[in-house]
């Protein structure tokens, strides 16, 4: 256990819908990173938040957006869902970008 | 663009056999290197990391990795595996200019250890 929690565990949506995934960071951590892990692939970096500001983004379209709250928890929002968005979404927290501790992930299925 | 390649997607071996998983990266600058493991039903966890210094790095559970700069490689080894080492293993790279921790992962190697 890392102390990083994610909700929900599983989620099923249809194309065109919107989804919000949540992450609670480990106590004392101020940085949250989100990754997408498609089946059979390694995690791909989506973006990172530090003290409520986005401070790094991977090669994902603007319909992937996020928030970080004053307690350092975070949300990942995906609009206009596509079939290819089906994946495991991982959240990782760290203290100012140091070693990242991963949560268990949210499995999103888009039908 | 930076990339990380893991040589094998699946490895099957018997208990007590030796394990070596290959990882190569393409990036001309200075990098930090990591191996993560994901046991069945569990979250990703760090096995070991290399930032600088001795290129032979020891991690948890008897794993070690060797950084060979000239070959852009960071191979993971364990002399004698156990059934409990069945897991998926990911190599990851972070550019040192990106101090805020963006990790680039390889595709992973699924390791199955048979009794």
Interface residues (C-beta under 8 A of the other chain):
Chain A: X2 X4 X31 X33 X35 X40 X41 X42 X43 X44 X45 X48 X50 X55 X56 X58 X90 X92 X94 X96 X97 X98 X99 X100 X102 X103 X104 X105
Chain B: X4 X9 X36 X42 X43 X44 X45 X46 X49 X90 X92 X98 X99 X100 X101 X102 X103 X104 X105 X106 X107 X108
